[in-house]
Amino acid sequence: MKQPNLCWIVALGLLSTQAFGYGSSSSTKACTKPHFSEFSPADKTEVAPQSSFSFTASSTTNPKSIKVDIKKQPVEIKVTPKGQGYQVTGTLPADLKGTTARINITAESPSNCKENDGWLIKIGQ
């Protein structure tokens, strides 16, 4: 074999190993976000002040990461196992009256995938 051909073979071999050194996209870890359902009271329902609320978080939710706020006020919640997920319950803050508010939910999955969700309610006098 001629000397110049050998150089080309070595050079192409080095380039091809560098191209494959980054791995394929299938080697990346999949991200499964939490999912929320069974909102109570229902979306856009009028409720009394200090009413309780609840929702279900999927099994892909890290229960310790679940946070709820209403009108930027953190709300204390209780998280209990329910079937293949978690039941989350809480009470509306006492100072919210005669207003519309969004119950905001944030949570992460065990693989650190974040999700935000929520629903609107109207709080009576």
Kinemage of the C-alpha trace (Angstrom):
@kinemage 1
@onewidth
@group {chain A} dominant
@subgroup {mainchain}
@vectorlist {calphas} color= white
{ca met a 1} P 0.000 0.000 0.000
{ca lys a 2} L 1.208 3.474 -0.804
{ca gln a 3} L 2.159 5.865 1.993
{ca pro a 4} L -0.415 8.628 1.079
{ca asn a 5} L -3.338 6.136 1.073
{ca leu a 6} L -2.382 4.932 4.552
{ca cys a 7} L -2.470 8.543 5.840
{ca trp a 8} L -5.977 9.020 4.446
{ca ile a 9} L -7.214 5.810 6.059
{ca val a 10} L -5.814 6.822 9.458
{ca ala a 11} L -7.248 10.354 9.181
{ca leu a 12} L -10.729 9.111 8.244
{ca gly a 13} L -10.623 6.566 11.056
{ca leu a 14} L -9.865 9.269 13.614
{ca leu a 15} L -12.653 11.511 12.339
{ca ser a 16} L -15.262 8.747 12.414
{ca thr a 17} L -14.504 7.789 16.038
{ca gln a 18} L -14.863 11.423 17.102
{ca ala a 19} L -18.239 11.687 15.374
{ca phe a 20} L -19.580 8.624 17.211
{ca gly a 21} L -18.093 9.682 20.551
{ca tyr a 22} L -21.122 11.806 21.446
{ca gly a 23} L -23.584 8.904 21.457
{ca ser a 24} L -26.972 8.692 19.880
{ca ser a 25} L -30.090 10.578 20.914
{ca ser a 26} L -31.591 7.317 22.139
{ca ser a 27} L -29.040 7.253 24.943
{ca thr a 28} L -30.576 10.331 26.570
{ca lys a 29} L -32.972 9.753 29.450
{ca ala a 30} L -36.645 10.269 28.664
{ca cys a 31} L -38.511 12.917 30.613
{ca thr a 32} L -41.981 11.982 31.850
{ca lys a 33} L -43.746 15.014 33.300
{ca pro a 34} L -46.253 14.862 36.156
{ca his a 35} L -49.919 14.988 35.203
{ca phe a 36} L -52.768 16.488 37.248
{ca ser a 37} L -56.483 15.644 37.062
{ca glu a 38} L -59.755 15.415 39.005
{ca phe a 39} L -59.765 19.089 40.014
{ca ser a 40} L -62.332 19.894 42.698
{ca pro a 41} L -64.148 22.230 42.766
{ca ala a 42} L -64.523 22.186 38.989
{ca asp a 43} L -62.930 24.848 36.794
{ca lys a 44} L -64.680 28.254 36.963
{ca thr a 45} L -66.982 27.218 39.810
{ca glu a 46} L -68.023 29.694 42.515
{ca val a 47} L -67.065 28.564 46.025
{ca ala a 48} L -67.323 29.918 49.558
{ca pro a 49} L -64.287 31.514 51.232
{ca gln a 50} L -61.970 29.038 52.961
{ca ser a 51} L -63.372 26.141 50.900
{ca ser a 52} L -61.310 23.041 50.477
{ca phe a 53} L -59.930 21.958 47.102
{ca ser a 54} L -58.340 18.795 45.790
{ca phe a 55} L -56.734 17.225 42.743
{ca thr a 56} L -54.948 14.044 41.770
{ca ala a 57} L -51.274 13.921 40.787
{ca ser a 58} L -49.995 11.075 38.629
{ca ser a 59} L -47.557 8.408 39.760
{ca thr a 60} L -44.867 10.212 37.737
{ca thr a 61} L -44.919 12.973 40.370
{ca asn a 62} L -42.413 13.329 43.189
{ca pro a 63} L -44.909 13.940 46.037
{ca lys a 64} L -42.414 16.067 48.005
{ca ser a 65} L -42.072 18.483 45.073
{ca ile a 66} L -45.774 19.415 44.822
{ca lys a 67} L -46.373 23.109 45.578
{ca val a 68} L -49.650 25.045 45.410
{ca asp a 69} L -50.148 28.792 45.477
{ca ile a 70} L -53.184 31.005 45.027
{ca lys a 71} L -52.682 34.662 44.103
{ca lys a 72} L -48.959 34.216 44.908
{ca gln a 73} L -49.768 32.967 48.426
{ca pro a 74} L -48.303 29.545 49.239
{ca val a 75} L -50.998 27.133 50.394
{ca glu a 76} L -50.448 24.307 52.857
{ca ile a 77} L -51.390 20.985 51.292
{ca lys a 78} L -51.751 17.372 52.327
{ca val a 79} L -50.492 14.676 49.925
{ca thr a 80} L -51.668 11.081 50.362
{ca pro a 81} L -51.177 8.022 48.138
{ca lys a 82} L -54.185 7.218 45.934
{ca gly a 83} L -54.128 4.208 43.622
{ca gln a 84} L -51.351 4.807 41.106
{ca gly a 85} L -50.880 8.461 42.118
{ca tyr a 86} L -51.449 10.981 44.891
{ca gln a 87} L -54.461 12.836 46.283
{ca val a 88} L -53.641 16.460 47.109
{ca thr a 89} L -55.945 18.522 49.342
{ca gly a 90} L -55.841 22.041 50.731
{ca thr a 91} L -57.935 24.997 51.876
{ca leu a 92} L -58.306 28.424 50.297
{ca pro a 93} L -56.608 31.249 52.244
{ca ala a 94} L -58.983 33.091 54.609
{ca asp a 95} L -58.265 36.532 53.172
{ca leu a 96} L -59.457 35.644 49.660
{ca lys a 97} L -63.066 36.804 49.277
{ca gly a 98} L -65.051 38.223 46.381
{ca thr a 99} L -62.387 37.489 43.782
{ca thr a 100} L -61.424 35.153 41.003
{ca ala a 101} L -58.279 33.152 41.646
{ca arg a 102} L -56.163 30.511 39.981
{ca ile a 103} L -55.031 27.505 41.971
{ca asn a 104} L -51.479 27.071 40.640
{ca ile a 105} L -49.724 23.719 40.850
{ca thr a 106} L -46.026 23.067 40.274
{ca ala a 107} L -44.305 19.720 40.661
{ca glu a 108} L -41.430 17.611 39.392
{ca ser a 109} L -41.084 14.003 38.378
{ca pro a 110} L -38.384 11.801 39.933
{ca ser a 111} L -36.301 12.524 36.801
{ca asn a 112} L -36.567 16.304 37.537
{ca cys a 113} L -39.028 17.108 34.741
{ca lys a 114} L -41.108 20.104 35.837
{ca glu a 115} L -44.787 20.693 35.156
{ca asn a 116} L -47.173 23.568 35.910
{ca asp a 117} L -50.953 23.377 35.860
{ca gly a 118} L -53.992 24.742 37.664
{ca trp a 119} L -57.554 25.934 37.354
{ca leu a 120} L -59.731 28.992 38.009
{ca ile a 121} L -62.303 29.432 40.713
{ca lys a 122} L -64.515 32.307 41.793
{ca ile a 123} L -64.518 32.948 45.536
{ca gly a 124} L -67.730 34.417 46.928
{ca gln a 125} L -68.139 36.891 49.787
